[in-house]
């Protein structure tokens, strides 16, 4: 059974009741189709009611859902001929960042994406999607390879943030992220960024400079996690719900401020309820944007990319 957060439990309970009624109907050969239909309609209304009034913190919880599709899930659901490329040629391979080449509806692309695990063992192997400097150096290596062969770059963001451990700092974490940000502004191929889950701090920005930035409906994108913000501002991590609200990190808020270009709809209640439907929506948005970016000259791409980020944070004084 799918894992759930507290606000989703009424939905799971009603789904369980429907399944039990179906099973009873089949075993006893009793026609309960009318009762099942009524419960399914009630389930539809319940879902709509719950997910239409989610708080910012509850949306953060959905973005972190353990059953939410990962980069590898999207690779398997959307792409063909994926070739994994490993290592930064300096230190080693970082499994928290997935890089490679793939085919998307006949289009050759380079893929860069954070990768989380499904269980404790996988999460330890993937470092919970928190990349090390060698991960960011691997990412820019593959991006330069894409530029050499004229391939568009697709970046899928899903990380709480870059790994802040001593080893990562000793190997130049901040420098690796800063160099990626700088160099991504200069790449002469289209770059499309999609926030598929968590978009946390510099860990996201290390692969986050793009001609267009898309975000999934229940993803978030922020300079810091709600817990980190609460610990700094209130000296109390339990204030995370208030922090999530003031950070303006949800997809509609980011779109209204011009931080993201487009919101990709998910299956009802979040991508964890329907991987295939959500992947179909992501694929459709990627193809549309890559086709549009493919019509631009290199000069137009570079100018519009820099102009896009220069406009962020502009304000008027009265």
Secondary structure, DSSP 8 states (H G I E B T S, - for coil): -----GGGHHHHHHHHHHHHHHHHHHHHT---HHHHHHHHHHHHHHHHHHHTT--HHHHHHHHT-TTS--HHHHHHHH-EEEEE----SSS---TTEEEEEEEETTEEEEEEEE---SSHHHHHHTGGG---HHHHHHHHHHHHHHHHTT-EEEEEEEES-S--SHHHHHTTHHHHHHHHHHHHTT-SS-EEEEEEEEEEHHHHHTT---SEEEEETT-EEESS-HHHHHHHHTS-GGGHHHHHHHTT-BHHHHHHTTS-SEEE--STT-GGG-HHHHHHHHHHHHHHHHHHHTTS-HHHHHHHHHHHHHTTT-----
